[in-house]
Amino acid sequence: MKIAVVGATGLVGGVMLEELAQRGFAQHEIIPAASAKSVGKQITFAGRQLTVVSVEQAIALHPQYAIFSAGASTSRQYAPLFAEVGCTVIDNSSCWRMHDDIPLVVPEINFSAIKPSHRIIANPNCSTIVMVLALSRLHQQYGIKRLVISTYQSITGTGIKAVRQLETEETYFAQHPGITSSQLRPAMEQDLAEQYQPAYPKQIFRNLFPHGGDFLPDGYTTEEQKLVDETRKILGDPSIQVTATVVRVPVVGGHSEAVNIEFHNEFDLQEVRQLVSSTPGVILCDQPEQNLYPTPVMAHNRPEVFVGRLRRDLSQPRTLNLWCVGDNLRKGAATNAVQILQYLVNE
């Protein structure tokens, strides 16, 4: 079997290759593809060296499957071309997620949305995947009426440029002991000039900011709107009311989310714990008296979603608070995509 990985040299693409090697695809023919500047590079996969090819070359090799993590514009241009040669595309960008005729899939929840005729399958946004997996069985049991979400998102969700920004700011701060946190970015912009090319409009070292994606005319951001639209589509319920605030934090390892859930029906807290702990891919970590609750460090490089801080909202009926954490590069992106591939191959 031939499997193309488009965007293989990127942060998520590298994790996709790791997941393919770990999940039973090590002996298949893997075709790493990337932009022109990366063509010809050597990358390691399952102990062997592979040569990066262009996306056009990958199409010409007629793979059975292609996993994309190369941005919406690349997916828009090339995913249909892969589909035309009989390839099934699993796309990690935002390009196809809200198309009515393209399934948006978290396999533990809605793999049945994929039909044999589908040649493009959308992988949801990282924050959405982490949250809906934690909520899926609760929605089945009690019916979600409204969600109030606050995310605390790792810089790895922005890519390698954001990781370099944090590392550069941290190094500069350490090398200039007299500088204050508020003076850091202006000083770097003056001293480093062209070498300092940040991913964010704000300093991220010792800082956080309520800004993920681009701002929309209504004041929300594209990352916040994804949580609204994708949650409804994956859970199959357009009536769910959702409001979200996305916060970027100086963390490498995973996205965290505080979620307030109002149900249509009354719930039992012990049953909630049983439903969460029995959800495939979810680990309940909820013993606050022993300081056991999910953190990004706990989730780093793990494929599971961790859930804790389960408690009633005492301010109104039928409402639950929870905290969930997942590695945005793993279950939030690469793991979910490769799991979709596993399901397709097994079917």
Disulfide bonds with the S-S distance in Angstrom:
none
